[in-house]
Each structure stands twice: as C-alpha cells, then as structure tokens.
Amino acid sequence: ALGLLFYTASRDISETNFELLNMIGIILLAVGEVGVAPLLGPFLADQLREHGEGGSTENTNENQVMAQKRVWWRFAWCCGVAAAFYANNIKTWGKTFMFTLLFMGGSLILLLLGIPFYHSRQMPPVDRFAIIQVVKTSLKKKHLNYPLSPEQFFSNDDGNVYTPNIWIDKAAIIEPSSTSKEQEEAGTLRTVAQVRESKYLFKLLPLWSSFIVFGLVLSAGNTFFPEQGAKMISERYLIFLLTFEAIIHATISYLSKKLISKFVPETKQRQAQVLRTFIGMVMSTVCCVVSWQVEVRRFWLVPQFCLLGLMEGLALHGCDEYASSHFPERMEYHVSVISSFFVGIGSIFNIFFILANKGDLAKTLDASRLDKYYKRLTVISAVNVCYNLLLSILYI
C-alpha cells in the first residue's frame, strides 16, 4: 500500500491512474490496519505472560500483564507520533512516503528477527466456519418439528430446551433414522453449543453493523482533524492534542470498565455495556456537530479531539465487553476481531464518502468546504444513533 502511494507521489502519471492507484493504496492501508491491530494486542499480552516471573503463564498476575501491555502499547504509539511529526515536516509527498515505507519496512524486519524468541501458545480450537455449517444443517432440517424433550438435542450438556424456538435450533436435533455419531460424521448434526454461539452471533450482527458508521466517523476524524490542526495551530500543540486524545481514549475505556465491574451488579453488567456503547455512539454525533461548527467558525480544536477519544473509549470497548460476555473465553479474541472488522468497513466507506463529496474538497483545506462534509457526516451519524438506540432498547 505504501509502495503504491510512494509510486504515485514520485512519478508523473495520468490523473485517472493517479486516482485509481491512490484509491487501491488507501484501501489496502485500511485493510492492513484492520487485519493487524486486533492481532498485536493479544500477541503482546501472551509474550508478557510468558516472560513474566519464572516464565510461567499460570502464576502471572493478569492485571499486571494488562498494565504492562498498556505501557508498551502507549510507548509504541508515542514512537509512531514522533515518526509522524518528522514525516509531516518533509516538504514533498514522495519523500514522506519514502520515509514511512522505510519506517514500516524496518518495523517488519524487527518483527521477523524476533521470531526465534517469541513464545508460541496453543490456541483453543475454534471452528471459524461453524455458523455456516449450523445454518446449512438447520435449513436441511427445516421440515422437522421442534422437540419437547432435551434428550433429542445433540450434546445438550445443561439439559434445557431453549426458547423461543427458532429455525436455527433444528441443527442440533437428533433424527431417529440413524445414530448421532453417524449424523455428526455425515455433517448433518451440530452441537447445542455450536447452535447457541451461532444464535449469539446473529443477535450481535445488528449491533456490529452500527459500527460501520462509527468507523466512518472515526476514520474521518483521524484523516481531517490533524490537517485542521496543522492549519490552525502550531505543530507542537497538535502533537499535544493527539496525545491528549489517546489519553482520553485509554482513560475512559479503563475507568468505564472498572466502574461497571465495581458498582453495577453482575446481572446488570451486560445492560450497562450496551448503555456505554450507546453513549459512545452519541459522542460520535456530537463530535461531528462540533467539527462542523469548528470548521465554520475556526475556533478551539480541543473539544473535537476530546470527543474522538471519548467515542472510541466508550463505544468500541463497550461493544467488545458486551459481545465477549456471550461467548466462552476461547472466542473472545475472535469477537474483538469482528468488531474491528466492522469499524474497518467504515474506514473503507470513508474513502468512497470522500469521493462522493469530492466537489467540496480541494487540494488545500482553506479552499475546501469541510463544513459541508461534516454536516453530511452529522446527519448520517444521527441516523445511526437512532438505529443504535433502537438496538439498545431491544438488548436491554
């Protein structure tokens, strides 16, 4: 992706090819970020557990591991900000992309050099395509009646008959024509646990879908807020604002999680996470409104950076906490990846949203009408908040 951007910035090519290659490069960057970011956190935590006291993961204090992870993560983020500050002072885009290409290439080499020292941990087995198999099996068994006895469900360890009865439950029904082992080997029978997890995934899909617009707003903020800051304030103050946003994000995420776990009864914690997510969505709309008014009147930038950190710390992490509470521990990582996937879709949509508003965006911010862009973004975000409010009522 960076190679494509470097090529377009350093070569004299036609405008059509320039736009096409730039779009491909930006989309690849968005996809790469979505693919890598969810992996690095769990990977870093695993390494810290292994290299803890005595090299034993069993006796490692989990709170200490998470604290160390946050410290290293913020240190890496600060290094990235410093590199971005240096790159921003480079006069030409060609040299800027050359620097970032070398910087990322060096990071990749360091990652590869550390392979002999990394601890490898056996991950719990997870069938990533179980939901597809469950749906296929339930459709094949749509003619069956819903059983009244729990013994007619395959691997029904808790011995319950789940209500309401929906079509997907039929994937776990044992047919009397053959043994359960034969049906399992033939791929016509799924366990109750697989069906339950598939139902949770279907239940959470509407909530995750609301994060597409969230990702759109987040991507727009990460794209245009620093550019606005570079035009309106000094670069040193801009770095302070970016750091302040990261601190707000981390602090709100940590405090909201602690407050919910300490003051909210365990039976109400899921509802609290839904409310936390909704407040984060509201913050995304408020962030759009503030950004719109900032661009119209060109006043203080601190509120929009603060709101960007608030919406991310509340909504994204609140959704992760709520979704993870429905699944066993072995699924937590995959749940986080799904959340990041929908945010990534929003980042990609931001590219097309910018293209759709190309008439309001010029080569410089002074010649652009970012206020119109933010106004349209506010409308989309407000509709998404209404959608998320409806979901919150249903989930609570």
Buried (B, 14 or more C-beta within 10 A) or exposed (E): BBEBBBBBBBEEEEEEEBBBBBBBBBBBBBBBBBEEBBEEBBBBBBBBBBBBEEEEBEEBEEEEBBEBBBEBBBEEBEEEBEBBBEBBEBEEEBBBBBBBBEBBEEBEEEEEEEEEEEEEEEEEEEEEEBBEBBBBBBEEBEEEEBBEEBEBBBBBEEEEBBEEEEEBBBBBBBBEEEEBEEBBEEEBBBBBBBBBBBBBBBEBEBBBBBBBBBBBBBBBBBBBBBBBBEEBBEEEEBBBBBBBBBEBBBEBBBEBBEEBEEEBEEEEBBBBBBBBBBBBBBBBBBBBBBBBBBBBEEEEBBBBBBBBBBBBBBBBBBBBBBBBBBBEEEBBBBBBBBBBBBBBBBBBBBBEBBEEBEEBBEEEBEEBBBBBBBBBBBEBBBEBBEBBBEBBEEBE
